[in-house]
Amino acid sequence: MMRNRIVAVSYLNTIPFIYGIAHAGVDLQADLLLSPPSGCATTLRDGGAEIALIPVGAIPSMPEVKMFSQFCIGASRAVRTVILASNSPIEEIETIYLDPHSMTSVRLVRILAAQWWHITPRWMPLADFSDLERPQPHTGYLIIGDKVFAHEHRFAYRYDLAEVWRAMTGLPFVFAAWVARPGISTQTLSTLEQALEYGVNHIPEAIVRYGYEDRPYALDYLTHNIDFVFDPQKREALARYWDELRKIEPPSLPG
């Protein structure tokens, strides 16, 4: 029998899921692939996986897939790892460099620029992450994932996008959701769901298993910043995000 392929995000925020999938072992009968968020969507779209944790901004472009899980990568307050960082206040920012690892976050910062901050910066791809070590004046940098922990101290202003979204909408935010292609058995999805639940319920063990026990921020981040439950409020937030997307012109950047 052909093994399913599961692709998931290769960041700290996903290690509870990865731990749960590893714990399921042979019961799941699947191979796990890891990738940055935009790579997860590309892998699924190109047929390299049947099940994926993908950025929610990519879901409308893949009508053949279905969301199936009660779990997600979300935030009910500040998420910490999706920020607009700058050494100038938001009203003085003229250019924003965009981390290409998550088009969901790229589009979120564009929504907030238009609807909340009312600024019209020049948008540029962040092609070289070493630029974060030499921030320019009047310039913002969208930074996502574990890179934030390494670079946030360089900036006087750090705007947490989940926090700003909540200020604008009163809602939490969903960054990534689990989707599956047609034809995946109910048993497979049920086993995966149990694996995800196991991982979310064993976060301290996941931190140790994947070598984050010497990073004091890891437990607080996974238990206070990330909210893994895809509840009705997050589903409402996701619908609002997709609605806001239709009001902006997506940037022409590789995803």
Helices and strands as residue ranges (DSSP letters): E 4-9, G 12-14, H 15-24, G 25-27, E 30-35, H 37-45, E 51-55, G 56-61, E 66-75, E 82-86, G 90-92, E 95-98, H 103-112, I 113-117, E 122-125, G 129-133, E 139-144, H 147-151, G 152-154, E 157-160, H 161-169, E 173-180, H 186-200, H 203-209, H 217-220, I 221-225, E 227-229, H 232-245
